[in-house]
Amino acid sequence: MTYATQVSVILVEHDANARDMAHRALADQAFYVIEASTAAEGLELVASETGPIDLLIANVEIPGGGVRAMAAQIKRMKPGLRILFTSNRNDAELLGSGFDIGYDPLLSKPFSGVELVESVCSTLRLETGSREISKAGLS
């Protein structure tokens, strides 16, 4: 069972292995995934994308920073966009470092493909169930 017919996601992650795992997990559930490795590249890709983008998944710890500013700009360009941040640190550690995720959800690393898909579905308010996602062979 897939959950995301025609749902577009921009994935901004500097770690190639994490980006590949996330892309595979999402694509296996029929999400359309656009990848970027920096905040600047993510912003550029969104600006050139003519179709709707439903979700931004962004690692808050991308070298060079600018993730929060990128997310704010993308939200202005794509009203209704939802955001899911990822990080190796938890909410309290991020706040202590000066990064405020606001009301957007945070998925702590490491996470599995199943956990990512569940978090994405929750953020987008799509109906899902762990048992069904697991059957897709995600780990």
Number of C-alpha atoms within 10 A of each C-alpha: 11 14 19 20 10 12 15 19 24 22 23 26 25 18 12 11 10 16 18 13 17 23 20 16 23 24 16 20 17 17 20 18 19 17 19 21 18 23 25 16 14 23 21 14 15 20 13 8 11 8 9 15 24 18 22 24 22 28 28 24 18 17 13 9 14 14 23 18 13 19 22 12 14 21 17 11 14 17 11 12 17 20 25 24 21 22 17 14 17 13 16 11 11 16 13 9 10 9 15 14 16 9 8 11 17 22 21 16 14 12 15 15 21 23 19 24 26 19 18 23 16 14 16 17 10 13 10 16 13 11 9 13 22 14 11 14 11 18 14
